[in-house]
Amino acid sequence: MARYTGPSYKKARRVGFSISETGKELARRPYGPGQHGQDRKGKASDYGTQLKEKQKVRFMYGVNERQFKKTFNEAAKMTGIHGTNFLRLLESRLDNLVFRIGFSTTRRGARQLVNHGHITVNGRKVDIPSYRVKPGDTISLKEDDKNLKVVNDSLAKISKRVEFITFDEGKKEATYVRLPERNELNADINESLIVEFYNK
């Protein structure tokens, strides 16, 4: 299954969850899309609830189904809680960290920055959005791209960053200092439902 590239607001409303983590998608119309979006009633089955949770997370990180399942299986081989490890691996993607740093206001925009070769990891250009960043790695813009207007506009909107990233304003360089704790990630995600979905 290919990555979804259509309207993000529509998908956010479908799963009843802010994919951008800003809440903007559901602010005006907090119900499903389409002509009958407000009329849909009834309790979802266990499978439906688990599927919806999986789709929430998949849409939020912008990952296709194959990558999502592969990351889930990698998390199963790690020590610790499967669901938490899964979210940590998703958070460690380069496109997600570029978004968390503030180089882009959206993950989709961050993915584009990576694809177009504007981002470096430990001084080397990396143009693979799914690249797994390790704690201690530094993420920066290429020297020629440090004055990109779209990046500067995005950085100007940042008021607070996550604690597992440090940022040097002068160098426009961030360090992924450690893996995130579960309480630092989105509280509206119930990753145990995703584990149940795949373990059936």
DRENSETI-555799 format. One record per atom (N, C-alpha, C): y, x, z. Coordinates in nm, 3 decimals. Layout:
        yy        xx        zz
         Y         X         Z
...
//
This chain:
        yy        xx        zz
    -0.120     0.084     0.000
     0.000     0.000     0.000
     0.125     0.088     0.000
     0.218     0.061    -0.091
     0.339     0.142    -0.102
     0.437     0.110     0.010
     0.529     0.202     0.032
     0.633     0.180     0.133
     0.726     0.069     0.087
     0.765    -0.018     0.179
     0.856    -0.127     0.148
     0.996    -0.072     0.126
     1.060    -0.110     0.014
     1.194    -0.061    -0.015
     1.295    -0.176    -0.034
     1.252    -0.298     0.000
     1.340    -0.414    -0.016
     1.437    -0.428     0.100
     1.497    -0.548     0.115
     1.597    -0.573     0.220
     1.538    -0.557     0.360
     1.597    -0.469     0.439
     1.544    -0.445     0.574
     1.571    -0.563     0.668
     1.682    -0.634     0.647
     1.715    -0.748     0.733
     1.609    -0.856     0.721
     1.558    -0.875     0.599
     1.457    -0.978     0.575
     1.329    -0.945     0.652
     1.288    -0.818     0.648
     1.168    -0.777     0.719
     1.188    -0.786     0.870
     1.306    -0.749     0.916
     1.335    -0.756     1.059
     1.325    -0.900     1.109
     1.378    -0.992     1.031
     1.372    -1.132     1.070
     1.229    -1.186     1.063
     1.152    -1.135     0.969
     1.012    -1.180     0.956
     0.932    -1.147     1.082
     0.953    -1.027     1.137
     0.876    -0.987     1.256
     0.952    -1.012     1.386
     1.076    -1.061     1.376
     1.155    -1.092     1.496
     1.188    -0.971     1.579
     1.223    -0.862     1.510
     1.244    -0.734     1.578
     1.346    -0.652     1.500
     1.439    -0.588     1.570
     1.541    -0.508     1.503
     1.483    -0.374     1.459
     1.458    -0.361     1.330
     1.400    -0.238     1.275
     1.496    -0.120     1.291
     1.626    -0.147     1.282
     1.726    -0.040     1.295
     1.753    -0.003     1.441
     1.700    -0.084     1.534
     1.720    -0.068     1.679
     1.865    -0.091     1.720
     1.941    -0.162     1.637
     2.080    -0.196     1.670
     2.095    -0.342     1.708
     2.000    -0.425     1.666
     2.008    -0.569     1.692
     2.089    -0.644     1.588
     2.147    -0.573     1.492
     2.235    -0.637     1.393
     2.161    -0.736     1.304
     2.034    -0.704     1.272
     1.960    -0.789     1.179
     1.940    -0.931     1.232
     1.929    -0.943     1.365
     1.898    -1.073     1.425
     2.019    -1.138     1.492
     2.134    -1.073     1.483
     2.253    -1.123     1.554
     2.298    -1.259     1.502
     2.303    -1.275     1.371
     2.352    -1.401     1.313
     2.242    -1.504     1.291
     2.124    -1.456     1.248
     2.015    -1.549     1.219
     1.885    -1.500     1.283
     1.865    -1.531     1.410
     1.747    -1.481     1.481
     1.621    -1.564     1.456
     1.593    -1.590     1.330
     1.474    -1.666     1.293
     1.422    -1.611     1.160
     1.304    -1.655     1.121
     1.241    -1.602     1.001
     1.322    -1.628     0.876
     1.303    -1.547     0.772
     1.376    -1.567     0.646
     1.321    -1.684     0.567
     1.397    -1.725     0.468
     1.348    -1.830     0.378
     1.393    -1.969     0.418
     1.364    -2.063     0.332
     1.406    -2.202     0.347
     1.353    -2.267     0.475
     1.233    -2.228     0.516
     1.171    -2.290     0.633
     1.165    -2.196     0.753
     1.250    -2.095     0.751
     1.248    -1.994     0.858
     1.266    -2.050     0.997
     1.349    -2.155     1.010
     1.376    -2.213     1.142
     1.271    -2.315     1.182
     1.190    -2.358     1.086
     1.097    -2.467     1.113
     0.957    -2.420     1.153
     0.930    -2.290     1.137
     0.795    -2.242     1.166
     0.766    -2.247     1.315
     0.661    -2.318     1.349
     0.623    -2.331     1.490
     0.474    -2.303     1.504
     0.427    -2.306     1.627
     0.286    -2.283     1.650
     0.262    -2.145     1.709
     0.157    -2.138     1.789
     0.123    -2.012     1.857
     0.040    -1.924     1.765
     0.078    -1.798     1.756
     0.005    -1.705     1.671
    -0.129    -1.671     1.736
    -0.228    -1.642     1.653
    -0.359    -1.598     1.703
    -0.345    -1.456     1.759
    -0.450    -1.410     1.828
    -0.448    -1.272     1.879
    -0.431    -1.174     1.763
    -0.504    -1.200     1.655
    -0.495    -1.113     1.538
    -0.352    -1.114     1.482
    -0.292    -1.232     1.474
    -0.156    -1.244     1.421
    -0.056    -1.170     1.507
    -0.074    -1.176     1.638
     0.016    -1.107     1.731
     0.003    -0.955     1.716
    -0.122    -0.908     1.703
    -0.146    -0.765     1.686
    -0.093    -0.714     1.552
    -0.116    -0.793     1.448
    -0.067    -0.755     1.315
     0.086    -0.746     1.314
     0.150    -0.843     1.377
     0.297    -0.845     1.383
     0.349    -0.721     1.455
     0.282    -0.681     1.563
     0.324    -0.562     1.638
     0.310    -0.437     1.551
     0.199    -0.429     1.479
     0.179    -0.315     1.388
     0.287    -0.309     1.283
     0.319    -0.425     1.225
     0.421    -0.429     1.119
     0.559    -0.393     1.173
     0.589    -0.435     1.296
     0.717    -0.400     1.359
     0.737    -0.249     1.359
     0.635    -0.179     1.407
     0.645    -0.034     1.421
     0.643     0.034     1.284
     0.560    -0.016     1.194
     0.550     0.044     1.060
     0.681     0.029     0.985
     0.743    -0.087     0.993
     0.871    -0.108     0.925
     0.982    -0.027     0.991
     0.977    -0.015     1.124
     1.082     0.058     1.195
     1.086     0.204     1.152
     0.968     0.267     1.145
     0.962     0.409     1.107
     0.956     0.429     0.956
     0.944     0.321     0.879
     0.943     0.331     0.734
     0.823     0.405     0.680
     0.706     0.378     0.738
     0.583     0.448     0.701
     0.491     0.354     0.623
     0.427     0.405     0.518
     0.334     0.319     0.446
     0.204     0.306     0.525
     0.120     0.212     0.484
     0.000     0.180     0.561
    -0.095     0.300     0.575
    -0.110     0.374     0.470
    -0.203     0.488     0.472
    -0.156     0.595     0.571
    -0.027     0.629     0.567
     0.027     0.728     0.660
     0.019     0.678     0.804
     0.045     0.550     0.821
     0.044     0.488     0.954
    -0.094     0.500     1.017
    -0.198     0.464     0.941
    -0.336     0.470     0.992
    -0.377     0.615     1.017
    -0.336     0.706     0.928
    -0.369     0.848     0.944
    -0.309     0.902     1.074
    -0.183     0.867     1.100
    -0.116     0.911     1.224
    -0.184     0.852     1.346
    -0.225     0.725     1.336
    -0.296     0.658     1.446
    -0.425     0.732     1.479
    -0.499     0.772     1.376
    -0.625     0.844     1.396
    -0.602     0.983     1.456
    -0.491     1.048     1.417
    -0.457     1.179     1.475
    -0.429     1.164     1.624
    -0.359     1.056     1.660
    -0.324     1.032     1.800
    -0.449     1.012     1.886
    -0.555     0.957     1.824
    -0.681     0.932     1.897
    -0.747     1.063     1.941
    -0.719     1.172     1.871
    -0.782     1.301     1.901
    -0.705     1.380     2.008
    -0.589     1.328     2.046
    -0.507     1.397     2.146
    -0.545     1.352     2.286
    -0.518     1.437     2.385
    -0.542     1.397     2.524
    -0.427     1.307     2.569
    -0.457     1.215     2.659
    -0.354     1.124     2.707
    -0.374     0.983     2.655
    -0.271     0.903     2.666
    -0.279     0.762     2.626
    -0.261     0.750     2.475
    -0.356     0.685     2.411
    -0.358     0.676     2.265
    -0.227     0.617     2.209
    -0.184     0.504     2.261
    -0.064     0.437     2.209
     0.062     0.521     2.225
     0.075     0.585     2.340
     0.192     0.670     2.365
     0.191     0.791     2.272
     0.074     0.852     2.256
     0.062     0.966     2.164
     0.098     0.926     2.021
     0.058     0.807     1.984
     0.088     0.755     1.850
     0.239     0.746     1.828
     0.310     0.689     1.923
     0.455     0.678     1.911
     0.521     0.815     1.911
     0.467     0.907     1.989
     0.523     1.044     1.992
     0.509     1.112     1.856
     0.395     1.092     1.790
     0.376     1.152     1.658
     0.473     1.091     1.557
     0.495     0.961     1.565
     0.590     0.896     1.475
     0.732     0.947     1.501
     0.765     0.967     1.628
     0.898     1.018     1.664
     0.917     1.161     1.616
     0.807     1.235     1.599
     0.815     1.376     1.559
     0.830     1.395     1.409
     0.830     1.288     1.333
     0.853     1.298     1.188
     0.994     1.350     1.163
     1.009     1.432     1.061
     1.140     1.491     1.033
     1.245     1.384     1.000
     1.208     1.284     0.919
     1.308     1.183     0.883
     1.355     1.106     1.006
     1.264     1.078     1.100
     1.304     1.009     1.222
     1.398     1.094     1.306
     1.369     1.223     1.319
     1.453     1.311     1.401
     1.590     1.333     1.338
     1.596     1.336     1.205
     1.727     1.345     1.137
     1.811     1.222     1.171
     1.745     1.106     1.179
     1.812     0.982     1.219
     1.854     0.990     1.366
     1.764     1.035     1.454
     1.795     1.045     1.597
     1.910     1.143     1.624
     1.917     1.250     1.547
     2.025     1.348     1.563
     2.159     1.284     1.529
     2.159     1.196     1.429
     2.283     1.131     1.387
     2.332     1.175     1.252
     2.251     1.252     1.177
     2.291     1.293     1.043
     2.297     1.173     0.948
     2.228     1.066     0.986
     2.231     0.941     0.908
     2.228     0.824     1.005
     2.286     0.712     0.965
     2.289     0.594     1.053
     2.161     0.512     1.041
     2.078     0.541     0.941
     1.952     0.469     0.923
     1.839     0.567     0.893
     1.718     0.526     0.921
     1.602     0.611     0.886
     1.587     0.621     0.735
     1.622     0.516     0.665
     1.612     0.520     0.518
     1.709     0.625     0.463
     1.829     0.630     0.518
     1.926     0.731     0.477
     1.882     0.871     0.515
     1.818     0.883     0.633
     1.768     1.013     0.678
     1.658     1.063     0.584
     1.572     0.971     0.542
     1.464     1.008     0.449
     1.523     1.061     0.319
     1.632     1.000     0.275
     1.696     1.044     0.151
     1.756     1.184     0.166
     1.817     1.210     0.282
     1.872     1.344     0.307
     1.763     1.450     0.300
     1.647     1.418     0.357
     1.535     1.512     0.355
     1.483     1.529     0.213
     1.460     1.417     0.145
     1.407     1.422     0.007
     1.494     1.503    -0.087
     1.626     1.496    -0.066
     1.720     1.564    -0.155
     1.745     1.710    -0.115
     1.670     1.756    -0.015
     1.676     1.899     0.018
     1.795     1.943     0.100
     1.858     1.850     0.176
     1.976     1.886     0.256
     1.940     1.940     0.395
     1.813     1.925     0.435
     1.774     1.954     0.573
     1.688     2.081     0.582
     1.713     2.158     0.687
     1.630     2.277     0.713
     1.563     2.265     0.850
     1.445     2.324     0.861
     1.376     2.335     0.990
     1.352     2.483     1.014
     1.404     2.533     1.125
     1.396     2.677     1.158
     1.449     2.763     1.043
     1.557     2.713     0.977
     1.623     2.790     0.872
     1.562     2.776     0.734
     1.450     2.704     0.722
     1.385     2.688     0.592
     1.398     2.544     0.543
     1.430     2.528     0.415
     1.445     2.394     0.359
     1.311     2.319     0.364
     1.317     2.196     0.412
     1.199     2.109     0.414
     1.239     1.977     0.349
     1.167     1.937     0.244
     1.203     1.813     0.175
     1.092     1.709     0.183
     1.011     1.718     0.289
     0.903     1.622     0.311
     0.937     1.538     0.435
     0.970     1.410     0.418
     1.011     1.326     0.531
     0.908     1.316     0.643
     0.780     1.322     0.607
     0.674     1.307     0.707
     0.641     1.439     0.779
     0.713     1.546     0.747
     0.689     1.677     0.809
     0.690     1.662     0.961
     0.589     1.717     1.027
     0.576     1.707     1.173
     0.655     1.818     1.240
     0.761     1.782     1.309
     0.844     1.880     1.380
     0.780     1.907     1.516
     0.777     2.032     1.556
     0.717     2.071     1.684
     0.827     2.097     1.787
     0.798     2.071     1.914
     0.895     2.103     2.019
     0.938     2.249     2.009
     1.069     2.271     2.016
     1.124     2.406     2.001
     1.181     2.432     1.864
     1.144     2.350     1.765
     1.197     2.366     1.629
     1.343     2.325     1.623
     1.420     2.393     1.536
     1.560     2.357     1.516
     1.576     2.289     1.380
     1.658     2.186     1.379
     1.683     2.107     1.258
     1.832     2.116     1.226
     1.863     2.149     1.103
     2.002     2.167     1.065
     2.023     2.121     0.921
     2.150     2.123     0.880
     2.186     2.100     0.741
     2.192     2.234     0.669
     2.162     2.234     0.541
     2.181     2.356     0.463
     2.328     2.396     0.473
     2.354     2.525     0.470
     2.491     2.576     0.488
     2.590     2.508     0.394
     2.550     2.487     0.268
     2.640     2.426     0.169
     2.663     2.277     0.194
     2.579     2.215     0.279
     2.585     2.070     0.298
     2.645     2.029     0.433
     2.698     2.125     0.508
     2.745     2.094     0.643
     2.874     2.012     0.644
     2.938     1.999     0.527
     3.059     1.917     0.520
     3.039     1.791     0.437
     2.914     1.750     0.420
     2.887     1.626     0.347
     2.957     1.509     0.417
     3.033     1.433     0.342
     3.109     1.323     0.401
     3.019     1.220     0.469
     2.908     1.186     0.402
     2.819     1.084     0.457
     2.761     1.127     0.591
     2.736     1.257     0.606
     2.683     1.310     0.732
     2.792     1.311     0.839
     2.910     1.358     0.804
     3.021     1.363     0.901
     3.059     1.223     0.948
     3.057     1.126     0.856
     3.088     0.986     0.894
     2.984     0.934     0.991
     2.858     0.970     0.966
     2.750     0.926     1.054
     2.761     0.990     1.192
     2.788     1.121     1.195
     2.801     1.192     1.323
     2.917     1.138     1.407
     3.022     1.093     1.339
     3.139     1.040     1.409
     3.107     0.909     1.483
     3.002     0.842     1.440
     2.966     0.713     1.502
     2.871     0.729     1.620
     2.820     0.850     1.642
     2.723     0.873     1.749
     2.794     0.879     1.884
     2.748     0.798     1.978
     2.807     0.802     2.113
     2.709     0.863     2.213
     2.579     0.851     2.184
     2.478     0.905     2.276
     2.351     0.938     2.198
     2.289     1.050     2.233
     2.162     1.090     2.170
     2.048     1.082     2.271
     1.928     1.080     2.218
     1.810     1.080     2.305
     1.802     1.215     2.377
     1.741     1.215     2.494
     1.741     1.335     2.579
     1.643     1.442     2.531
     1.552     1.407     2.443
     1.456     1.509     2.397
     1.509     1.588     2.277
     1.639     1.566     2.245
     1.705     1.643     2.140
     1.836     1.699     2.195
     1.863     1.826     2.170
     1.994     1.882     2.202
     2.067     1.910     2.071
     2.199     1.900     2.073
     2.276     1.916     1.950
     2.395     2.008     1.971
     2.411     2.103     1.881
     2.524     2.197     1.881
     2.625     2.146     1.778
     2.736     2.091     1.827
     2.836     2.031     1.738
     2.893     2.133     1.640
     2.918     2.256     1.689
     2.978     2.359     1.605
     2.888     2.400     1.489
     2.761     2.421     1.518
     2.666     2.465     1.415
     2.606     2.349     1.337
     2.626     2.226     1.390
     2.559     2.108     1.334
     2.409     2.134     1.327
     2.357     2.175     1.442
     2.216     2.212     1.452
     2.158     2.149     1.577
     2.038     2.091     1.563
     1.972     2.026     1.676
     1.841     2.095     1.707
     1.799     2.085     1.832
     1.670     2.138     1.874
     1.586     2.024     1.932
     1.463     2.014     1.883
     1.368     1.916     1.935
     1.304     1.983     2.057
     1.359     1.955     2.174
     1.322     2.034     2.292
     1.184     1.999     2.349
     1.143     1.874     2.335
     1.014     1.833     2.392
     0.971     1.699     2.331
     0.845     1.664     2.354
     0.797     1.533     2.312
     0.862     1.427     2.401
     0.892     1.311     2.346
     0.957     1.208     2.428
     0.863     1.145     2.530
     0.919     1.099     2.642
     0.844     1.020     2.738
     0.842     0.875     2.690
     0.743     0.801     2.733
     0.733     0.662     2.685
     0.856     0.580     2.722
     0.913     0.604     2.841
     1.029     0.524     2.881
     1.156     0.559     2.803
     1.149     0.662     2.719
     1.264     0.697     2.635
     1.255     0.631     2.496
     1.144     0.564     2.471
     1.123     0.499     2.342
     1.144     0.349     2.355
     1.144     0.281     2.243
     1.176     0.138     2.237
     1.087     0.055     2.330
     1.151    -0.012     2.425
     1.077    -0.090     2.525
     1.019    -0.219     2.467
     1.067    -0.261     2.350
     1.020    -0.386     2.289
     0.893    -0.367     2.206
     0.840    -0.246     2.205
     0.715    -0.219     2.133
     0.599    -0.222     2.232
     0.495    -0.298     2.197
     0.373    -0.301     2.278
     0.263    -0.230     2.200
     0.258    -0.099     2.216
     0.166    -0.019     2.135
     0.019    -0.049     2.163
    -0.011    -0.107     2.281
    -0.151    -0.140     2.312
    -0.205    -0.245     2.215
    -0.117    -0.331     2.163
    -0.160    -0.431     2.065
    -0.201    -0.364     1.934
    -0.134    -0.254     1.900
    -0.168    -0.181     1.777
    -0.303    -0.112     1.794
    -0.326    -0.059     1.913
    -0.455     0.005     1.942
    -0.566    -0.099     1.931
    -0.543    -0.219     1.985
    -0.641    -0.327     1.976
    -0.664    -0.367     1.831
    -0.558    -0.371     1.752
    -0.568    -0.411     1.612
    -0.662    -0.319     1.535
    -0.644    -0.189     1.553
    -0.725    -0.092     1.477
    -0.863    -0.069     1.537
    -0.881    -0.103     1.664
    -1.010    -0.077     1.728
    -1.106    -0.195     1.722
    -1.072    -0.296     1.647
    -1.161    -0.413     1.636
    -1.286    -0.378     1.558
//
